[in-house]
Amino acid sequence: MILISNWKDCWKWISTQCFAAIAAGQSTYALYVMTLDKTEQIAFITTYGHYIAIATIALAFFGAFGRNINQTSLENKP
């Protein structure tokens, strides 16, 4: 495995930002649900679970799309 030459600029890429948002969102969701009691967990998941799933799917789609577009204009030019 070899790193790409511009790995220091990966935080600027759409895919990296989308996948970081997925990780942050799912972690926050899981930590919040763990603080609730059993009946509140069930109510929260049935009320908001599909919205969170849709947001995660959308971010994953945009992240995959971001992997396929040219983002050289975002990089620092020497």
C-alpha positions as a printed Julia matrix, in Angstrom:
78×3 Matrix{Float64}:
   0.0    0.0     0.0
   1.38   3.38   -1.02
  -0.13   6.74   -0.1
  -1.09   9.1    -2.87
   1.21  12.06   -3.45
  -1.27  14.69   -2.25
  -2.53  12.9     0.87
  -2.05  16.05    2.98
  -4.87  17.72    1.03
  -7.4   14.93    1.61
  -9.36  16.99    4.16
 -10.43  19.26    1.27
 -12.0   16.46   -0.75
 -15.77  16.07   -0.89
 -15.56  12.34   -0.22
 -13.46  12.79    2.92
 -15.84  15.43    4.26
 -18.92  13.29    3.54
 -17.46  10.19    5.16
 -16.34  12.22    8.18
 -19.88  13.6     8.49
 -21.26  10.05    8.38
 -18.88   8.94   11.14
 -19.67  11.98   13.3
 -23.42  11.72   12.76
 -23.66   8.01   13.44
 -21.44   8.31   16.52
 -23.54  11.15   17.91
 -26.74   9.22   17.16
 -25.45   6.08   18.86
 -24.15   7.92   21.93
 -27.41   9.84   22.32
 -29.57   6.73   22.0
 -27.42   4.96   24.61
 -28.31   7.67   27.15
 -32.04   6.98   26.83
 -33.97   4.27   28.64
 -35.46   1.36   26.69
 -38.86   2.87   25.91
 -37.34   6.22   24.92
 -34.86   4.42   22.66
 -37.65   2.63   20.82
 -39.65   5.84   20.45
 -36.64   7.84   19.24
 -35.54   5.22   16.72
 -39.04   4.74   15.31
 -39.57   8.5    15.08
 -36.2    9.64   13.72
 -34.42   6.49   12.56
 -35.53   6.72    8.94
 -34.4   10.37    8.7
 -30.97   9.43    9.99
 -30.79   6.51    7.55
 -31.75   8.77    4.63
 -29.14  11.36    5.64
 -26.48   8.64    5.92
 -27.36   7.19    2.52
 -27.33  10.65    0.92
 -23.93  11.49    2.43
 -22.55   8.12    1.29
 -23.86   8.78   -2.23
 -22.29  12.25   -2.33
 -19.06  10.81   -0.93
 -18.93   8.17   -3.64
 -19.75  10.84   -6.23
 -17.0   13.03   -4.82
 -14.48  10.25   -5.38
 -15.2   10.39   -9.11
 -14.92  14.1    -9.85
 -11.79  16.11  -10.47
 -11.04  18.27   -7.44
  -7.63  19.59   -8.46
  -8.89  23.16   -8.16
  -9.16  22.58   -4.38
  -5.49  21.74   -4.02
  -2.77  24.24   -3.26
  -0.82  25.04   -6.41
   2.93  25.54   -5.91
